[in-house]
Amino acid sequence: MSVLAVTGGAHGIGRGIALRFARAGYHVSIADPDEAAGEATARDVRALGVQAAFVRADVSRADEAQGWIAATIDALGSVDVLVNNAGIAKNGPFLELAPEDFDAVIGVNLRGTMLCSQAAARWMVAHGGGAIVNVASTRAFMSEPGTEAYSASKGGIVALTHAMAMSLAPHVRVNCVCPGWIETRVAPVTSERDHAQHPVGRVGTPEDVAGACLYLAGAGFVTGQRLIVDGGMTVKMIYEE
């Protein structure tokens, strides 16, 4: 049975990815700084009839990223698919953006993706291959004011994806998903107008992103690609009325 390793798997999109892969028969390893929520997600994964492991980790730290992958292999025997989902945001006026806040976002979102990929790919290359799926964002291509750190990190993930796809070929396929508006709150506050502005008629859900990740995990002739999961918003032409 295959093993998924997912960062930021305690909440939101990451939790949705963990559960979707579990329903597809994967054992699941979760890395997240939130121990209580991470353990809860691991219990929910086990309830689906597969094995699960949780490690409290800050993926921006090389020792913790490497330790989590090592713990995954020890507990579950392998790492066949890595989904780099962990991400933070520190949005606000650009002229007031503190360098340490910019560094923190880049550290988790971009550096963490590189560190976890490096650790997992070493195992994959030595043991028959695997797949890496990075969670970027449509913020890599379009922006609102005050999102410089987050947008830069996600743009970096898109570039890192195609670079790693070339470096790790043919052993490891590397792709990314670029979600748009995904409602991750337990009590959604989206309005009918929010849903209606999307060409598909609704805001996205973690399940939408999880399904895209599962597809890329198994798409044997796809590498170095970005899959936009945004309900059509990035191709919608908008004029003021």
FENLIN-V843067 format. One record per pair of residues at least 12 apart in sequence whose ideal C-beta (glycine too) atoms are under 6 Angstrom apart, sorted by the first residue. I is the first residue (numbers start at 1). GAP is how many residues later the second one is. D is the distance in whole Angstrom. If there is no record, write none. Layout:
I:GAP:D
I:GAP:D
This chain:
1:26:6
2:24:5
2:78:4
3:24:5
3:73:5
3:75:5
3:76:5
3:77:5
4:17:4
4:22:4
4:24:5
4:77:5
5:24:5
5:67:5
5:74:5
5:77:5
6:12:5
6:24:6
6:77:4
6:79:6
7:24:5
7:52:5
7:77:6
7:78:5
7:79:4
7:109:6
8:24:6
8:77:4
8:78:3
9:21:3
9:23:6
9:32:6
10:22:4
10:24:5
10:27:4
10:28:4
10:31:5
11:26:6
12:172:3
12:194:6
13:72:6
13:193:5
13:196:5
14:71:4
15:26:5
16:190:3
16:191:6
16:194:4
17:66:5
17:193:5
17:196:5
18:12:6
18:23:6
18:27:6
20:190:4
20:194:6
22:23:4
22:26:4
22:28:5
23:25:6
27:23:5
27:24:4
27:49:5
28:17:5
28:24:5
29:24:4
29:43:4
29:47:6
30:12:6
30:24:5
31:24:5
31:26:4
31:37:5
33:25:6
35:21:5
38:16:4
39:15:5
42:12:4
51:25:6
53:22:4
53:23:6
55:13:5
55:16:5
59:27:5
59:53:3
59:57:6
60:47:4
60:48:5
60:51:5
60:52:5
62:53:5
65:50:4
65:51:5
65:54:6
66:53:5
69:50:4
69:51:5
79:41:5
79:44:5
80:50:5
81:50:5
81:136:5
82:38:4
82:50:5
83:50:5
83:130:5
84:29:4
84:32:6
84:50:5
85:50:4
86:22:6
86:26:5
87:22:5
88:17:6
88:20:5
89:61:4
90:15:5
90:59:6
91:55:5
91:56:5
92:54:5
93:53:6
94:54:5
102:47:5
105:44:4
105:45:6
105:48:5
106:47:5
109:44:4
110:43:5
110:46:4
113:21:6
113:44:6
117:15:5
121:47:6
121:51:5
124:48:5
125:46:5
129:42:5
129:43:6
130:42:5
131:42:5
131:86:5
132:42:5
133:42:6
133:80:5
133:83:5
134:23:5
134:27:5
134:42:4
135:42:6
136:18:5
136:21:4
136:22:5
136:40:5
136:42:5
137:17:4
137:41:6
138:40:5
138:42:5
138:92:5
138:96:5
139:12:4
139:15:5
140:14:4
140:15:4
140:18:5
158:68:6
161:13:6
161:15:4
162:62:4
165:58:5
165:59:3
173:50:4
175:41:4
175:50:5
176:50:5
177:32:6
177:35:5
177:36:6
177:50:5
177:52:6
178:48:5
178:50:5
179:30:5
179:50:5
180:50:3
180:53:5
181:22:5
181:23:6
182:22:4
183:20:5
190:13:5
198:33:4
198:35:6
199:33:3
199:37:6
200:31:4
200:32:6
204:27:6
208:21:6
209:20:6
212:15:5
212:17:5
